[in-house]
Structure formats: structure tokens, C-alpha cells
Amino acid sequence: WTTCIDMTKYLTLLYLSLCSSEMAFGFVPTTFKQPSARLTTANIQERSTAAQIVLHSSAPSDVDESSSDFPSYPEADALKLKLLRLCASYDRGFGASPSARNEVNDIVDQLKLFNPTPAGAEKGIEGNDGGTSSPLEGIWQMVWTTALDVLNLGASPVASPGAIYQVIEPPIATNIIDFIPRAQSLFPETFPSSLVRAEVKTRTSKRAETNRIGLDFESVKLAPVEILGFDAKTLPPFSINFPKIKISDLPGVDPETAPEFFDVVYLDDDMLIIQQNMPGGYFVSIKVPDCDP
């Protein structure tokens, strides 16, 4: 994962440096376009407010209990609200102080005690379980992380990470990171925007330990979405396909102890918290209807 992040980061920096250069030399197309929606602190705050409305509407007349596959705990709802407020205040962890990170870690530790999915999160993750759906299936947008391989993306002077998703469609999980030129934030909202999307495709598998998901990396793709206000989706993406070799097929490698995996530590209808093995760190995500840039 770290290698894939580094690869996409360097390719993205190269592309966005060109966009930033055009901005610096004053190139502005004649047709202006409103920038696409980005995941910002304000966006997270809006989601936090919406979550508060949903979580506080706990009366039987407001919520159809049968529509959820997960038990509800009032204590967990309160912890989730507190967590979302911290996510909004500290830019998903990119601007977090050590005390804020410790506070989030404490909340995650408490949420683990109320995890409605203490086992079985790996069900259906390989996509061949006789039609059994996976509780992890869906589009998950990251709202917090302590993983250094992702936090390092925010240190670039050229590119800034936008929305980050994990799209799970068993047996495929795709990590999506949107990048925008850092200089773009210095211009008015009406200034034409640029965006590059990186996608890391992995194949998921079960591990012997419950709630543990193994990963085999398959490809990395870097595609321009928007260049200075113009739709760039028709431009060909840059992609690298990795050899499709299962970990279990490698000599001397125990697939159960191979380092590419994450553990599901909390999962309900609208929140997913995972802990990656290497290089470590938590990811807090909320379920969203789409991942359109």
C-alpha cells in the first residue's frame, strides 16, 4: 500500500505541477466553471450535522428498526457524534494535534466495545459465497486517518489530497484519492479547477482470523478528471497492472501472516473503522451514495 501511494503521489505531483505552472503564469480559459464539490472541513461538518439528526431520531416512530442489520447502542451513537466533530475540526487528521489524535484513538477504543459486528465482517468478501452479500460492500468516504502513508500526502507543496474513498465490491476493493493543485485554494471559487484521481485496485480475501481482510494489489491508475475547468475524462489514464500472483502461491509465504491486510474494528450501517497492518493506523469512513468527483 505504501509503495502504491508513493507511486501515485509522484505521478500526481508531476501532473499537478504543470497545472500549477499554468495558474502561476496567468492562463485562464475563457469559459469559467464552478469547481466540483470537494471534501472539506465544511463538508464534513455538514455530514456531522446530518449524522446528528439521524442518530438523535431514535424514537420508534422515526426509525424503522427492521431496516438495519445492526443493533443500535445509544452510547455508540454519542461516541460517533463526538468522533465526527473531531474529524470536522482537524481536517480528517491532516491538521490534527497530538492531543486530538489521542482523543480520537480513545473514542475508537471505546467504540470497539460497542462494535455491532464483532465477527463475520469478512462474510462474502471474496464474492463467491453463494450469493451471500458482504456487510462491507458499499462506498466508504474517509473522514479520519492516523495512517502515515496517507497523512504524508498532505505535506506536498504542489498537490493537496481531496476526497478519499474505499469502494468495496467483493472481491474487489478500490482505494480512490482525488488530488487538486495546492495553489488552487488561493484563488476564488469561480476560478477554474483541476483534479486528478488516483485509484489503487486490490483483490480481497478472507483470513483465518475473523474480521481480517487480506489484500492482493492488482493495479494503479492515475486519470485526469478536470483541467482548469475543462472536462478531462476523455483523456487516456496512466495505469500500471501488477502481476496477478496470489500470496498463497508464493514459496515460503504463509498467506495467513502475510502483511497485506486490515482488521475491521467497528462496522455498522453508516460507519466503518479499520486498522491497517502495515504501516499501521486507523481509517474512519462513512457510507456515501457515490464517489463522483
JOMOBEL-V530262 format. One record per residue. RES is the residue in one letter. PHI is phi in whole degrees, 0 to 359 (999 if undefined). NEAR is the number of other C-alpha atoms within 10 Angstrom. Layout:
RES:PHI:NEAR
RES:PHI:NEAR
This chain:
W:999:19
T:297:11
T:298:9
C:295:17
I:298:18
D:298:15
M:296:13
T:294:21
K:296:20
Y:294:11
L:295:13
T:293:24
L:300:21
L:297:13
Y:293:17
L:290:24
S:296:17
L:293:13
C:297:22
S:295:21
S:295:13
E:296:13
M:297:18
A:296:10
F:271:8
G:83:9
F:286:11
V:226:13
P:295:12
T:290:8
T:260:9
F:270:14
K:222:16
Q:297:11
P:295:16
S:293:15
A:296:11
R:240:15
L:278:19
T:241:15
T:301:16
A:295:13
N:298:13
I:296:20
Q:297:17
E:297:13
R:295:17
S:297:21
T:296:15
A:297:12
A:296:18
Q:298:17
I:298:11
V:294:13
L:291:17
H:277:14
S:275:12
S:259:14
A:291:9
P:303:8
S:287:8
D:263:10
V:237:13
D:271:10
E:301:14
S:289:7
S:282:8
S:252:11
D:269:12
F:240:15
P:293:12
S:252:17
Y:236:11
P:303:12
E:297:11
A:293:19
D:300:18
A:295:14
L:294:16
K:295:20
L:297:17
K:297:16
L:295:23
L:296:24
R:296:15
L:294:23
C:300:26
A:290:21
S:284:17
Y:239:17
D:50:18
R:63:24
G:105:24
F:293:19
G:246:14
A:278:19
S:277:11
P:304:10
S:292:9
A:293:16
R:297:18
N:296:12
E:295:15
V:294:25
N:300:16
D:295:12
I:295:16
V:298:20
D:300:13
Q:288:14
L:296:22
K:303:17
L:290:12
F:250:20
N:301:20
P:286:19
T:234:18
P:290:15
A:205:14
G:89:14
A:295:21
E:279:23
K:302:19
G:73:21
I:288:26
E:269:20
G:72:17
N:228:11
D:263:11
G:64:7
G:87:8
T:290:12
S:282:16
S:264:20
P:295:19
L:273:23
E:297:18
G:145:17
I:251:20
W:244:24
Q:258:25
M:289:23
V:242:27
W:197:27
T:208:25
T:242:20
A:284:17
L:295:14
D:294:19
V:268:21
L:300:16
N:297:14
L:297:18
G:283:17
A:270:12
S:290:14
P:281:12
V:256:21
A:242:26
S:239:21
P:288:25
G:263:20
A:292:21
I:232:23
Y:232:23
Q:231:22
V:259:21
I:252:21
E:230:19
P:314:19
P:264:17
I:246:21
A:236:23
T:245:22
N:268:19
I:241:22
I:229:24
D:266:24
F:240:25
I:232:26
P:298:28
R:297:17
A:295:18
Q:298:21
S:289:12
L:273:9
F:257:11
P:299:8
E:298:13
T:282:11
F:291:19
P:300:23
S:260:22
S:231:23
L:206:30
V:239:26
R:248:23
A:254:26
E:232:22
V:246:22
K:263:23
T:231:20
R:254:22
T:266:23
S:207:20
K:279:20
R:245:19
A:298:12
E:282:12
T:297:15
N:66:22
R:252:24
I:245:24
G:278:25
L:228:24
D:239:20
F:285:22
E:246:17
S:197:18
V:232:22
K:229:17
L:236:24
A:228:20
P:289:23
V:255:20
E:211:22
I:233:17
L:49:23
G:89:22
F:261:15
D:295:14
A:244:17
K:294:13
T:280:10
L:288:11
P:291:10
P:281:16
F:261:13
S:220:15
I:230:12
N:259:11
F:273:12
P:303:9
K:276:11
I:241:11
K:288:12
I:302:17
S:294:12
D:272:10
L:280:10
P:294:7
G:76:8
V:249:11
D:273:12
P:299:17
E:282:16
T:249:11
A:300:14
P:286:14
E:276:18
F:198:21
F:224:21
D:252:20
V:274:25
V:257:24
Y:204:23
L:207:24
D:222:19
D:298:16
D:231:11
M:222:17
L:230:19
I:236:23
I:237:21
Q:235:21
Q:278:20
N:286:15
M:230:14
P:273:13
G:96:13
G:115:17
Y:265:22
F:233:22
V:253:23
S:227:24
I:242:21
K:282:20
V:231:13
P:286:9
D:203:12
C:233:14
D:297:7
P:288:16
